Amino acid sequence: MKTVLITGASSGYGLETARLFLANGWNVVATMRKPDASILPAGQGLRVLALDVTRPDSIAAAVEAAGPIDALVNNAGVGVVGAFEATPLAHIRKVFDTNTFGVMAMCQAVIPHMRARRSGTIVNVTSSVTLAAMPLAAAYTASKQAIEGFSGSLAHELAHFGVRVKLVEPGYAPTTRFAQNSEIRVEDLIPQAYADFAAPIFEGFAKPAMTTKEADVAEAVWAAVNDASDRLHFPGGEDAVALHKARFG
């Protein structure tokens, strides 16, 4: 039976992805900063481990406890929405610590084991902001775009060893905890000078033409993990699919 390790599995995409893999007979190592096994179906195939992707000691302990894994899903992330000029650099560094360096650190932790076995898949969850430029998301976009470039290069490196690297790009999901994962309120990052500019954008957020469901992203992750081709991009959600088609055809 195959094993998947999922970061950020306490809610949203990560939680739904864990449920999907469990339903399909995989062993699931669901990791989160504050472990709570009650949110997932109890069973022999489930282990819930503590993991903070910004802490090397936490990563090492979780990877050792997990044992051999066939797939790593780097889903843990934090959001930030607001005018770039009003976003403290200290907060931007925290966003990069999770969204960028946390992903890289997890990859470094599992690659030696996958390389030695000459098998495995790494799925890095980014965002549809990497498919089309969006306002009031400059810092967040930068943290995710870095992983897009990183993953494309890493895919070439690891293909030599039979290890695959994939990208899953979720669209806009109003029901996720994206904004709640930020330490700073959106209101505090919209100076008065930006009020007229930001108002219609937030109106669009409130009534989007297309949205993404957690299940859409889980299914994209499932497809990416089970894809044996050299395909890199897997959009998740109807809006992400539309953006992907507009960019790549």
Secondary structure, DSSP 8 states (H G I E B T S, - for coil): --EEEESSTTSHHHHHHHHHHHHTT-EEEEEESS--GGGS--STTEEEEE--TT-HHHHHHHHHHH-S-SEEEE-------S-GGGS-HHHHHHHHIIIIIHHHHHHHHHHHHHHHHT--EEEEE--GGGTS--TT-HHHHHHHHHHHHHHHHHHHHHHTTT-EEEEEEE---TTSSTGGGSSS-GGGG--GGGHHHHHHHHHHHHS-SS---HHHHHHHHHHHHT--SS--EEEESHHHHHHHHHHH-
